[in-house]
Amino acid sequence: MKNTALTHKHTELGAKMVPFAGYNMPVQYAGINVEHETVRKGVGVFDVSHMGEFILKGDQALDLIQRVTSNDASKLYDGKVQYSCLPNEDGGIVDDLLVYRIDEKTYMLVVNASNIEKDWNWISKYNTGDVEMKDISDRTSLLAVQGPKAAEALQSLTDIDLGTMEYYTFKKGRFAGVDNVLVSATGYTGAGGFEIYVDNKNAEHIWDAVFKAGEPFGIKPIGLGARDTLRLEMGFCLYGNDIDDTTSPLEAGLGWVTKFSKEFTNSAALQQQKQEGIKQKLVGFEMIDRGIPRHDYEIVDADGNNIGKVTSGTQSPSLQKAIGMGYVKNEFAKEGSEIFIKIRDNQVKAQIVKPPFYK
């Protein structure tokens, strides 16, 4: 089990630690519901240093990214971030990721912790144009400072004007006395905020500075449990649950990052799927009757026939109701359709709704 540069901070704070993607990670401190509310209404800090970061550099860097990702990275400019997918050759997804354009010949890819090695090998396989690739995951720490008070809480630490940064852009600058820190207006909570990339050697200093600056704003450490409930309220996909090697980006509602204006891995087959129409679709649903949907629970129609399965589910702390996502046959995917979740042999009524659940 790997530790992050901040693991000892979490244990000092009394976090409940769990194994996650090969790392020892904090799942909660004060409790998921209270941490969830801290992020929705104030500001909280996640240690997400387990995420992977690759640097791709050279004349052919953009060409390689265009061939392996589904979105159109030629639309990026310096300081812009893009959400994308790495499609596989069988119609599924190797991983979802963020693409950062640092300059015309330099890009950073941010990938899921559980897929670092898989993604590295996948991209390397297509690297025929002498692109210099560097895996900086093990020396990079990442803090996600999320919530409506994030800009205010962090502003005293940097000369970067956080309040005017547009969503999905980034800047490099001085942060808490450390030079060349990358700050991006991204996150996985739907509550606004920033992600801060630093060398491991500066991680503890940055963590302490963030908590000191954020003290007047009620800043708190937040675990992976609340990260999951926050992302689910927004209808954001989690790799390994809602998308994986077998799910098509079109079925997963990721057509908006699947651009057929260029050729990429398996693009012809995906384009054909788009023309012929998908057979199943990832949908959001709210429980009408009492019960909490969980990953892999069966979804059935009124007669008990299987029509799909739950990929993510929880009791939403913000909405005080149970919500979930799952794949259903296309004819049941319409908003307002009634479906049933099999919970301990009972058919529990639910209704298809359009995410985000929390507006």
N, C-alpha and C positions, 0 to 999 in steps of 0.2 A: 504493500500500500504506500502510495506516495503522499507526502505532505506538501502543502503550499508554503510559501515563505511566511504565512500568517497563521499557520495552524496553532501555534502556541498562544496566540492572541485569543483565538476562539475558545480554547480550553480554559484559559484564565478567566474569560467572561462567562464560563459555565455553560457553554453551548453543548447541546446533545450532538455528538459526532456520529456520522454513519459512513460506510463505504459507498462511494459514488464514482463510477467511471474510473476505478482504480485509485481514487484519491480518498483521503480522510477528510470529509467535509462537514461543516455545521448544518444540520437540518433545521434546528430552531434554538432560540435563546429563551425569550420570555413566553413563547407560544405562538403558533402559526397565526391565529386570528388577530392578536394584538400587533404582530409584526406586519401583517397584511395591511391593517388599518394605518399604521405608521407611514407606510409607503404611499397609500392612496391619498392621505390627508397632509402628510408632512414630508419627512425625508429619512431614508434608510440606506444602509451600506451593505452590499453583498460582496463577499470575496468570491470572485469567479475566475481565479487564477488557474483553475484546471482546464480552461478553454485552450485550444491550440492556435498558434500564430505562425504562419509561413510568410517569408519574404520572397517574392519573385522579381528578378531583376534582369534587365537586358533588352536588346532591340526587339526580341520576339516575345516579351512577357505578355503583352496584350493579346497577341495572336494565340498563345497557349491558353490564356484565360477564356478567350472567346470559344475555343474548341472544347474546353471541358465544362464550362458553365452554361446554364440555360438562358440567363439574362444577357442583355446587350451591354457589355462593359465598355464599348466604344463611346457610350453616352457619358461616361464618367469624366470629371475634370479634377484637377489637383484639389484635395481637401474634401472630396465627395465620397460617400459610402453607398454601396448597393447590396440589397439582399438578393441572393441567388441560390441555385441548386447545382449539384454535380449529378447529372443523370448517369445511370449505368447503361449497359448495352442491352438490357432486357426489359426496358420500360419502367424500371424503378428508380430509386434515388440513392446514390452513394452517401450523400450528406446534404444538409442545407448550410449555408455559410454567408459571411459578409465579405465583400470585396472593397478594400480601401485603395484609392489611387493616391499615392504619395507624390509621384511625378510621372512624366510621360513614360518612363522606363522602369518604374519601381511601384510595386503593388504589395499590399499586405492582405492575406486571406485569414479570416478568423473562423475556425472550424470547431465542431463539437468535441468535447473531451474524450468521449468514448470512441471517436473515429479518427484520432490524430494519425495513427500509423496507417490505417486503411486509406485515408485521404491522401497522405503523402505518397504512398505507393501508387495510387490511382493517377494522380497528377504526373508523377515521375514517368509513368508508362507512356504518357502522351508528349513528354518533353523531348521532342526531336530537334528543337531549334536552338539548343545551347543556352537555355534560360538558366541563370544562376538561381538555385533554390536553397533557402536557408530555413531550417526549422528552429524558431527561437522560442518555442513553447516553454521549455524547461527553465529558461532564464527570464521569462516575462511574467509579471504579476498583473492582475486585472481587477480593479475595483469598479463596481457598478453603484453609483450614487443616484438613487432614484426617488422621485416624488416631486410634487409641485413646489417645494421649497428648496430644491437642489441647487439651482443657480444662485440664489440668495445666500445659501449656507456655504458655498464654495468660493464665491467671488473674491473674498479678501485674500485668498491664497494664490491668485494668478492675475497676470495682466491681460489674459485672453478675456474678451468681453463675452461672458457666458450667456447673458440675457438676450443677445442678438444672434446667437448661433442657430442656424436652421437645422431642423430635424434631418438626420442622416448626413451631417457634415462633420468634419473634424479639423482641429488645429493643433499645431505643435508649439509649445512655449514653456515658459518657466512656471512651475507649479510647486508651491510650498518650498521654494528655494532650490528646487531641483530643475536643471535645464533639460530641454528636449523631451518633455513629457507629452505624450499624445492624448488629447482629450477629445472624445467624440460625443455628439448629441444623439446617442443611440441607447437602446435598452430593451428589456424583454418584459416590461411591466405595464406599459400603456399609461404610466403615471408621469412621463417626462423624466428628464434627468440626463446623466452623463456617464460615460465609461472612461476610466483612466488607466492607460497602459504605462507601466514603469518597469525598470530593471528590478529584479528580485532584491538587489542590495539596497534599494531605496524604498521598498514596499512598506516596511514597518514605520519608517519616518513619515511617509505619505498617509498611512492609516491613522497614525496619532494626530497629525496635523488636521486631517479631515474631521476627526471627532472633536478636536478642540475648537475649530472654526464653526462646526455645526451645533455645538452645545446650546447656544441661545435659541436654536430652531428645533430643539428636541430630537436631534439625530440619534438613531439607534442602529445596532448591528442586526442584520436580517439573514435568516437561513434559507436553505434551498426549498423548504416546505412552503413558505410564503411565495417564493419565486414561482413555484408551480401553480398555486392558486391565482396569483396575479396574472400570469400569462394565459391561464385557461379562461379567465373572465374576458380576456381580449380576443380569444379564439386563435391565439398563436400556436402553431404546430410545435410539437416536441419530437425530435428525432428518436426513433425506437418505440414511440407510442403511436403518433398520428401519421408519421411518414417513415418509410424504411426502404429496404432494397426491393420490396415487392409492390410498393404503391407508386402509381404514376403521378407526376406533378399536376397533371390535368384533373385527375380524380381528387387530388388533395386540395383543389381550389387554388393551385399555384400557377394557373395559366398566365397570370399577370407578370410572372418572372420567367415565362417560357416564350422567348421571342424567336419567331420563325423567319426573321429578316436576315438570319445568318445560319450557317451550318454548325452544329455542335454534336456531341455524342448522342447517337440514336435519334437525332432530330427528325429524320424522315419517318420513322415509325411513330413518333409522338404526333407529328403533323397528320399522319393517316388516322390516328386515334381521334384527333380533334375533328376531322372531317366525318368520320363514321359515327362519332358520339361515344361517350363513356358509358359503361354499364353500371358503375357504382360511383358514389360521390361522398366526400367527407362533409358531414353536416354538423351543425350545432343543435342541441335540444335542451329544453328545460323540463324537469320532472313536474307533472301535474299532481300525481299521487305521491305519497310518502315513500322515500327510498333513495339511497345514494348509488349512482351508477359507478362501476369500477372498470378498469382496463380489462378487456377480453370478455366482459359480460355479453350475452347474446341479445341481439335486437330482433324482435318478432312482430308480425302483424296481429290484427285482432283475433285471427284464427289460430295463432300460435306458430305460424310458419316462419322459419328463419329468413330474415331479410338483411342481416348484417351483424356488425359487432361494435361494441364500445371501444374507443381507443384511449380516451381520457375522461375522467369524471371526478367531481368533488362537490362538497357543500360550499357554495360561494359565500365567503365572509361578507362581501359588500352587498349582495342581493338577498342574503338569508334564504336562499333556495338552492336545491340541487341542480347542477348543470353538467353537461357533458358534450363530447364530440364522438363521432363514430362514422363508419362507412355504412351506407344503406344502398339497396338497389335504387337505381335512378328514379323509378316511378314513385318511390316514397320520399324523395328528397325535397319536394316542394314545401316552401314555408307554410306553416299551419297544419301540415299533415300530422295525423296521430300515429304514434308508434308505441311499442311496449318494450320495456327492458326486463329481462328475466333476472330477478333477484331472488335467490334461494327458492327456485321453482315457482315463484309468483310472477305473474305478468303485471308489471307496474307501468301505469300510463305516463306517457311523455309527449311533448309536442315539438316539432321541428321549428327552430327559430334561426334568424340570421345573426351570426356573430358580428361585432362584439356583443357579448352578453351585458357587459358593464359599459354604459354610455355616459 
